[in-house]
């Protein structure tokens, strides 16, 4: 969606409301398509006392795999979007504003960027997810696996010593 901003910039108190669906199914953020249905976007662009702002709410469901156990998860996301919009900047390093020199705002591109930035770095099915067994790959959320826990290689010499000591005690007790 392209929003023509010239009427909003030129008229204090003017606003443009929007409510539409944005198709993000083509985004491939990790594996597969994380958004298998369009996201709902609603909000407005308004000029209040000569300051143009964009406020919106984005509702989406993100599909992914849990980073610990690899189970499929669906994460509902409510993303608040707020940006100041300017026609030009005097300080080139100011990243707080969206610059629209041609008075046209590509809302789809801006919302897509905000959605991508909102996705968490670590995706978990639950905070208490136990993950997978590093030996056999069993999902530890379903129960314990039958693996024997490996011995720390730094303590292997101590285990060998204890095994020899136990073997010597068995030999003495049998005699």
VORO-686341 format. One record per residue (C-alpha): residue number from 1; residue in three letters; y, z, x. Coordinates in nm, 3 decimals. Layout:
N
<pt mivo="NUM" loba="ALA" north="Y" up="Z" east="X"/>
...
END
This chain:
175
<pt mivo="1" loba="UNK" north="0.000" up="0.000" east="0.000"/>
<pt mivo="2" loba="UNK" north="0.339" up="-0.102" east="0.134"/>
<pt mivo="3" loba="UNK" north="0.639" up="0.099" east="0.014"/>
<pt mivo="4" loba="UNK" north="0.983" up="-0.058" east="0.024"/>
<pt mivo="5" loba="UNK" north="1.207" up="0.222" east="0.151"/>
<pt mivo="6" loba="UNK" north="1.553" up="0.061" east="0.138"/>
<pt mivo="7" loba="UNK" north="1.627" up="0.176" east="-0.220"/>
<pt mivo="8" loba="UNK" north="1.515" up="0.527" east="-0.131"/>
<pt mivo="9" loba="UNK" north="1.722" up="0.546" east="0.188"/>
<pt mivo="10" loba="UNK" north="2.031" up="0.411" east="0.009"/>
<pt mivo="11" loba="UNK" north="2.020" up="0.642" east="-0.295"/>
<pt mivo="12" loba="UNK" north="2.025" up="1.020" east="-0.253"/>
<pt mivo="13" loba="UNK" north="1.794" up="1.178" east="-0.510"/>
<pt mivo="14" loba="UNK" north="1.574" up="0.871" east="-0.552"/>
<pt mivo="15" loba="UNK" north="1.198" up="0.894" east="-0.527"/>
<pt mivo="16" loba="UNK" north="0.887" up="0.680" east="-0.541"/>
<pt mivo="17" loba="UNK" north="0.569" up="0.839" east="-0.681"/>
<pt mivo="18" loba="UNK" north="0.225" up="0.704" east="-0.603"/>
<pt mivo="19" loba="UNK" north="-0.130" up="0.779" east="-0.712"/>
<pt mivo="20" loba="UNK" north="-0.404" up="0.545" east="-0.594"/>
<pt mivo="21" loba="UNK" north="-0.743" up="0.516" east="-0.424"/>
<pt mivo="22" loba="UNK" north="-0.774" up="0.418" east="-0.060"/>
<pt mivo="23" loba="UNK" north="-1.098" up="0.259" east="0.056"/>
<pt mivo="24" loba="UNK" north="-1.201" up="0.407" east="0.392"/>
<pt mivo="25" loba="UNK" north="-1.564" up="0.288" east="0.384"/>
<pt mivo="26" loba="UNK" north="-1.504" up="0.060" east="0.683"/>
<pt mivo="27" loba="UNK" north="-1.414" up="0.353" east="0.911"/>
<pt mivo="28" loba="UNK" north="-1.695" up="0.422" east="1.157"/>
<pt mivo="29" loba="UNK" north="-1.592" up="0.758" east="1.306"/>
<pt mivo="30" loba="UNK" north="-1.935" up="0.861" east="1.436"/>
<pt mivo="31" loba="UNK" north="-2.248" up="0.704" east="1.291"/>
<pt mivo="32" loba="UNK" north="-2.272" up="0.528" east="0.960"/>
<pt mivo="33" loba="UNK" north="-1.987" up="0.522" east="0.713"/>
<pt mivo="34" loba="UNK" north="-1.841" up="0.871" east="0.673"/>
<pt mivo="35" loba="UNK" north="-1.655" up="0.786" east="0.350"/>
<pt mivo="36" loba="UNK" north="-1.885" up="0.612" east="0.104"/>
<pt mivo="37" loba="UNK" north="-1.633" up="0.633" east="-0.181"/>
<pt mivo="38" loba="UNK" north="-1.258" up="0.575" east="-0.192"/>
<pt mivo="39" loba="UNK" north="-1.032" up="0.872" east="-0.124"/>
<pt mivo="40" loba="UNK" north="-0.774" up="0.980" east="-0.382"/>
<pt mivo="41" loba="UNK" north="-0.412" up="0.975" east="-0.261"/>
<pt mivo="42" loba="UNK" north="-0.121" up="1.109" east="-0.465"/>
<pt mivo="43" loba="UNK" north="0.231" up="1.203" east="-0.370"/>
<pt mivo="44" loba="UNK" north="0.586" up="1.078" east="-0.337"/>
<pt mivo="45" loba="UNK" north="0.853" up="0.955" east="-0.102"/>
<pt mivo="46" loba="UNK" north="1.190" up="1.107" east="-0.184"/>
<pt mivo="47" loba="UNK" north="1.545" up="1.124" east="-0.056"/>
<pt mivo="48" loba="UNK" north="1.678" up="1.480" east="-0.077"/>
<pt mivo="49" loba="UNK" north="2.034" up="1.521" east="0.056"/>
<pt mivo="50" loba="UNK" north="1.993" up="1.214" east="0.277"/>
<pt mivo="51" loba="UNK" north="1.660" up="1.327" east="0.427"/>
<pt mivo="52" loba="UNK" north="1.365" up="1.104" east="0.338"/>
<pt mivo="53" loba="UNK" north="1.026" up="1.275" east="0.328"/>
<pt mivo="54" loba="UNK" north="0.674" up="1.174" east="0.238"/>
<pt mivo="55" loba="UNK" north="0.450" up="1.437" east="0.079"/>
<pt mivo="56" loba="UNK" north="0.100" up="1.364" east="-0.040"/>
<pt mivo="57" loba="UNK" north="-0.239" up="1.514" east="-0.107"/>
<pt mivo="58" loba="UNK" north="-0.557" up="1.334" east="-0.007"/>
<pt mivo="59" loba="UNK" north="-0.895" up="1.426" east="-0.155"/>
<pt mivo="60" loba="UNK" north="-1.203" up="1.291" east="0.016"/>
<pt mivo="61" loba="UNK" north="-1.569" up="1.365" east="0.077"/>
<pt mivo="62" loba="UNK" north="-1.677" up="1.320" east="0.440"/>
<pt mivo="63" loba="UNK" north="-2.043" up="1.238" east="0.503"/>
<pt mivo="64" loba="UNK" north="-2.192" up="1.323" east="0.841"/>
<pt mivo="65" loba="UNK" north="-2.475" up="1.495" east="1.022"/>
<pt mivo="66" loba="UNK" north="-2.463" up="1.860" east="1.122"/>
<pt mivo="67" loba="UNK" north="-2.387" up="1.889" east="1.493"/>
<pt mivo="68" loba="UNK" north="-2.654" up="2.160" east="1.537"/>
<pt mivo="69" loba="UNK" north="-2.947" up="2.070" east="1.311"/>
<pt mivo="70" loba="UNK" north="-2.881" up="1.699" east="1.233"/>
<pt mivo="71" loba="UNK" north="-2.914" up="1.753" east="0.855"/>
<pt mivo="72" loba="UNK" north="-2.698" up="1.532" east="0.634"/>
<pt mivo="73" loba="UNK" north="-2.389" up="1.711" east="0.507"/>
<pt mivo="74" loba="UNK" north="-2.103" up="1.630" east="0.271"/>
<pt mivo="75" loba="UNK" north="-1.771" up="1.799" east="0.342"/>
<pt mivo="76" loba="UNK" north="-1.507" up="1.795" east="0.067"/>
<pt mivo="77" loba="UNK" north="-1.164" up="1.761" east="0.226"/>
<pt mivo="78" loba="UNK" north="-0.823" up="1.835" east="0.075"/>
<pt mivo="79" loba="UNK" north="-0.569" up="1.702" east="0.320"/>
<pt mivo="80" loba="UNK" north="-0.200" up="1.786" east="0.287"/>
<pt mivo="81" loba="UNK" north="0.026" up="1.514" east="0.426"/>
<pt mivo="82" loba="UNK" north="0.393" up="1.563" east="0.506"/>
<pt mivo="83" loba="UNK" north="0.616" up="1.343" east="0.720"/>
<pt mivo="84" loba="UNK" north="0.985" up="1.293" east="0.779"/>
<pt mivo="85" loba="UNK" north="1.085" up="0.927" east="0.768"/>
<pt mivo="86" loba="UNK" north="1.376" up="0.778" east="0.962"/>
<pt mivo="87" loba="UNK" north="1.514" up="0.429" east="1.013"/>
<pt mivo="88" loba="UNK" north="1.577" up="0.487" east="1.386"/>
<pt mivo="89" loba="UNK" north="1.564" up="0.759" east="1.649"/>
<pt mivo="90" loba="UNK" north="1.821" up="0.855" east="1.908"/>
<pt mivo="91" loba="UNK" north="1.559" up="1.046" east="2.113"/>
<pt mivo="92" loba="UNK" north="1.259" up="0.823" east="2.188"/>
<pt mivo="93" loba="UNK" north="1.027" up="1.117" east="2.261"/>
<pt mivo="94" loba="UNK" north="1.060" up="1.273" east="1.916"/>
<pt mivo="95" loba="UNK" north="0.716" up="1.242" east="1.755"/>
<pt mivo="96" loba="UNK" north="0.801" up="1.447" east="1.446"/>
<pt mivo="97" loba="UNK" north="0.925" up="1.150" east="1.245"/>
<pt mivo="98" loba="UNK" north="0.783" up="0.822" east="1.122"/>
<pt mivo="99" loba="UNK" north="1.013" up="0.539" east="1.226"/>
<pt mivo="100" loba="UNK" north="1.042" up="0.249" east="0.980"/>
<pt mivo="101" loba="UNK" north="1.296" up="0.009" east="1.130"/>
<pt mivo="102" loba="UNK" north="1.213" up="-0.267" east="0.881"/>
<pt mivo="103" loba="UNK" north="1.239" up="-0.027" east="0.581"/>
<pt mivo="104" loba="UNK" north="0.872" up="-0.085" east="0.492"/>
<pt mivo="105" loba="UNK" north="0.612" up="0.190" east="0.514"/>
<pt mivo="106" loba="UNK" north="0.245" up="0.100" east="0.545"/>
<pt mivo="107" loba="UNK" north="0.112" up="0.401" east="0.356"/>
<pt mivo="108" loba="UNK" north="-0.255" up="0.304" east="0.399"/>
<pt mivo="109" loba="UNK" north="-0.230" up="0.308" east="0.779"/>
<pt mivo="110" loba="UNK" north="-0.044" up="0.640" east="0.781"/>
<pt mivo="111" loba="UNK" north="-0.289" up="0.810" east="0.542"/>
<pt mivo="112" loba="UNK" north="-0.587" up="0.672" east="0.735"/>
<pt mivo="113" loba="UNK" north="-0.449" up="0.819" east="1.058"/>
<pt mivo="114" loba="UNK" north="-0.388" up="1.156" east="0.894"/>
<pt mivo="115" loba="UNK" north="-0.741" up="1.162" east="0.751"/>
<pt mivo="116" loba="UNK" north="-0.895" up="1.084" east="1.091"/>
<pt mivo="117" loba="UNK" north="-0.688" up="1.358" east="1.257"/>
<pt mivo="118" loba="UNK" north="-0.794" up="1.609" east="0.989"/>
<pt mivo="119" loba="UNK" north="-1.170" up="1.564" east="1.045"/>
<pt mivo="120" loba="UNK" north="-1.297" up="1.871" east="1.236"/>
<pt mivo="121" loba="UNK" north="-1.432" up="1.832" east="1.589"/>
<pt mivo="122" loba="UNK" north="-1.748" up="2.027" east="1.509"/>
<pt mivo="123" loba="UNK" north="-1.925" up="1.954" east="1.183"/>
<pt mivo="124" loba="UNK" north="-2.172" up="2.219" east="1.068"/>
<pt mivo="125" loba="UNK" north="-2.385" up="2.251" east="0.755"/>
<pt mivo="126" loba="UNK" north="-2.298" up="2.625" east="0.762"/>
<pt mivo="127" loba="UNK" north="-2.143" up="2.870" east="1.006"/>
<pt mivo="128" loba="UNK" north="-2.485" up="3.036" east="1.041"/>
<pt mivo="129" loba="UNK" north="-2.668" up="2.714" east="1.132"/>
<pt mivo="130" loba="UNK" north="-2.937" up="2.792" east="1.391"/>
<pt mivo="131" loba="UNK" north="-2.978" up="2.433" east="1.507"/>
<pt mivo="132" loba="UNK" north="-3.290" up="2.275" east="1.653"/>
<pt mivo="133" loba="UNK" north="-3.550" up="2.423" east="1.887"/>
<pt mivo="134" loba="UNK" north="-3.477" up="2.283" east="2.234"/>
<pt mivo="135" loba="UNK" north="-3.852" up="2.259" east="2.305"/>
<pt mivo="136" loba="UNK" north="-4.007" up="2.099" east="1.995"/>
<pt mivo="137" loba="UNK" north="-3.702" up="1.993" east="1.790"/>
<pt mivo="138" loba="UNK" north="-3.795" up="2.194" east="1.479"/>
<pt mivo="139" loba="UNK" north="-3.509" up="2.286" east="1.246"/>
<pt mivo="140" loba="UNK" north="-3.468" up="2.662" east="1.300"/>
<pt mivo="141" loba="UNK" north="-3.292" up="2.698" east="0.963"/>
<pt mivo="142" loba="UNK" north="-3.629" up="2.630" east="0.795"/>
<pt mivo="143" loba="UNK" north="-3.810" up="2.901" east="0.996"/>
<pt mivo="144" loba="UNK" north="-3.924" up="2.984" east="1.346"/>
<pt mivo="145" loba="UNK" north="-4.117" up="2.726" east="1.539"/>
<pt mivo="146" loba="UNK" north="-4.443" up="2.799" east="1.722"/>
<pt mivo="147" loba="UNK" north="-4.306" up="2.728" east="2.067"/>
<pt mivo="148" loba="UNK" north="-4.352" up="2.975" east="2.346"/>
<pt mivo="149" loba="UNK" north="-4.011" up="3.050" east="2.484"/>
<pt mivo="150" loba="UNK" north="-3.971" up="2.918" east="2.838"/>
<pt mivo="151" loba="UNK" north="-3.924" up="3.160" east="3.126"/>
<pt mivo="152" loba="UNK" north="-3.598" up="3.152" east="3.312"/>
<pt mivo="153" loba="UNK" north="-3.679" up="2.974" east="3.643"/>
<pt mivo="154" loba="UNK" north="-3.489" up="3.243" east="3.831"/>
<pt mivo="155" loba="UNK" north="-3.738" up="3.501" east="3.703"/>
<pt mivo="156" loba="UNK" north="-4.054" up="3.294" east="3.757"/>
<pt mivo="157" loba="UNK" north="-4.133" up="3.475" east="4.085"/>
<pt mivo="158" loba="UNK" north="-4.112" up="3.810" east="3.906"/>
<pt mivo="159" loba="UNK" north="-4.354" up="3.687" east="3.637"/>
<pt mivo="160" loba="UNK" north="-4.601" up="3.574" east="3.903"/>
<pt mivo="161" loba="UNK" north="-4.575" up="3.915" east="4.068"/>
<pt mivo="162" loba="UNK" north="-4.636" up="4.094" east="3.736"/>
<pt mivo="163" loba="UNK" north="-4.932" up="3.866" east="3.659"/>
<pt mivo="164" loba="UNK" north="-5.088" up="3.945" east="4.002"/>
<pt mivo="165" loba="UNK" north="-5.029" up="4.317" east="3.949"/>
<pt mivo="166" loba="UNK" north="-5.188" up="4.306" east="3.604"/>
<pt mivo="167" loba="UNK" north="-5.482" up="4.107" east="3.744"/>
<pt mivo="168" loba="UNK" north="-5.532" up="4.364" east="4.021"/>
<pt mivo="169" loba="UNK" north="-5.533" up="4.650" east="3.766"/>
<pt mivo="170" loba="UNK" north="-5.796" up="4.470" east="3.560"/>
<pt mivo="171" loba="UNK" north="-6.014" up="4.429" east="3.873"/>
<pt mivo="172" loba="UNK" north="-5.981" up="4.800" east="3.962"/>
<pt mivo="173" loba="UNK" north="-6.060" up="4.916" east="3.605"/>
<pt mivo="174" loba="UNK" north="-6.372" up="4.694" east="3.588"/>
<pt mivo="175" loba="UNK" north="-6.524" up="4.841" east="3.906"/>
END
